[in-house]
Amino acid sequence: MVGRCPSTTRAGNPCSATPRPGSAHCAWHDPQLSPRRAAWSAKGGAARSNRARAAKQLPTEPMSTEEVAAWLTLQFRRLVAGELEPGVATASATVAKAVVELGRAALVEERLGEVERALGLAAGRPA
């Protein structure tokens, strides 16, 4: 039978992990792995950030307003089901709102240009 790691947890309880081959300690308590553990922790923390989680959920190509609305509906369902972190949902909704507002502003500018051309105005001034 394989033994257990002789170290203790932060709570002071005995570690229940199986030691690494050739070592008396598990990967989290082996003194030889100290530099690697720091890298593992940093990588794990970065992967768990709201930005990283949101990036995993976003499509890679631009979306229409209808697609944004459909995607947010799916995100809402995932949030309610407990499958999505609230911070990720908030970040997604904020970005989606900005995208939709930019689209609206571009449409208003386009229509204003059409009206100015129809009235014979150049850059908002009488011709």
N, C-alpha and C positions, 0 to 999 in steps of 0.2 A: 504494500500500500504506500502511495506517495504521501509524504508528510505535508504539513502546512507551513506557511511562512511564519518565522518566529517573531516578526515585528508586531507592533500594535497600531491600531487605527487612531485617528485624531480624537475619537471619543474614548480612547483608552482600552478598547476591546481587542482581543487577539485577532490578527489578520486571518481571514479564512481562505486566502488565495493559495493556489498551488505554486510552489517554487519553480523558478525557471530551470531548465536543464543545466546542470553543472553549477548551480548556485543554491544556497540555502534560502534565498529570498525571492519573492515574487517580483514582477517587473516594476511595480510601484515602490518597492522598498529596497531593491538591490542598489547598493552604493555605487556600483560601477555604471549604472544607467542614469545617474543624476543629470548629466548634461542633456541626454536624450529626453528625459521626462520634462524638462523645461520647454523643449521644442514641442513635445506632444501637447503640453498644456496650452502653449500659445496658439498652436494650430487649432486645437479644439475650441478655444475661446473665440477665435476668428470665425470658425465655421458656424458657431452658434449665434453670431451677432444678427440683429434684425436685418441689416443690409444683406448679409449672406443668405439668410433664409428667404428674403424677398426676391433676391436675384435668381434663386433656384426656381421660383414660381413664375417669373415673368417670361413671356414669349420673346423670341429673338427678333421678330419682324414687327414693323409698325402695325397698329390696329386702328380700325375705324371707330367712330364713336359708338356704334352699335356693338362692336366687338369688345370695346372697353366695358360697356354696360353689362354684357353677358359674362365677361371675365370677373367683374366685381360681384355679380350675383353668385357665381361659383365660389369666390373667396368668402362671401358672407355665409354661405352654407357650410363651408369648411370651418369657419370661425365658430358658428353656433354648434357644430358637431364636436368641437374641441380638438379639431385637427390642425388648427392654425393659431399661432400666437397672436394675441390682440395687437401687439406692437407692429407686427408684420402687416396685419390687415389695415391698420391706421396708415402706415407708410404707403401701402399700395393705393389706398383711397386718395391720399393726398397727391400722389404723383398722377393718378388718373384724372383727378379734378383739374390739375394744372394743364394736362394734355388737352382735355376737352375745352378749357378756357382759351388756350392758344388757338385751337381750331375755330372757335367762335370769333375771336379777334381777327383772324385771317379772313374769315367769311365777310365780316363787317367791312374790312378794308377793301375787299374785292368789290362788294356791292356799292360802296361809296365811290370807288373809282368809276364804276359803270354809270352811276348817276351824274358824276362830274363830267364824264365824256358826253353823255346825252344832253347835258345842259350847255355844253361848249365851254366848260371851265377847265382851266389848266392848273393843276396843283392847288385847287381850291380858290383860285382867283379868276375873275372875269377875263375872257379872252380879248 
